[in-house]
């Protein structure tokens, strides 16, 4: 995959792309050939206990090059993009050249464009917002927003409206105001090799199916069973793609083949959302077209 790529030995490397597209393999190839430390930018691979199901690098791969921010967060903990930025910041200036790889687009945009440090939404405000949205009262939420925020968000998207409403309700400041005071990015895109793997649907779907079968053989069910036994299936870490479907099998709610098929479909749908997001938000990245 490196053929045709002009990778320097000093600039940071960013590698984004949909699940199962070969990002980690490319990162390892760059690290071994040009040097660097591979840093995780996937919101599920940060959690301990999810090595197989989230396709984290194997222990053998980790022995071939330095790796960071993989499996460092307890499975019962909350973790945000802001926390990831704080974790990644010292790795950008100390140690080997960073090779940042993952499928969480928000991590990359926060890294290269900056992130407004908006305080978290209290549970009671989130519950109130959920109630208004579920009752179809978007207009009621929209009416409380400031003019700048109303012109900036998609007013037809219930989740976007709710998010803006929650920010206004929690902080007394409009979302637009928070965005306008965003600090400068930690790693401007102009100073990086920014690579975006652009996978064709049929090729990627075949890889997803093969990889899920390999995950089952490698112990993915044991990871999900441990999550169930510890009572963590309601925690954020349980949002790993495929976990709910495999948990349904372990609870005897469906046969293994049905669970595997459902997990494959969920992964394909996730990859489609990733491709759409990347193509809309990462126009300045160097696209690498995969077969």
Beta strands, then each sheet from edge to edge (+ up, - down):
strand 1: 12-17
strand 2: 37-40
strand 3: 67-68
strand 4: 98-102
strand 5: 192-198
strand 6: 286-289
sheet 1: 3+ 2+ 4+ 1+ 5+ 6+
end
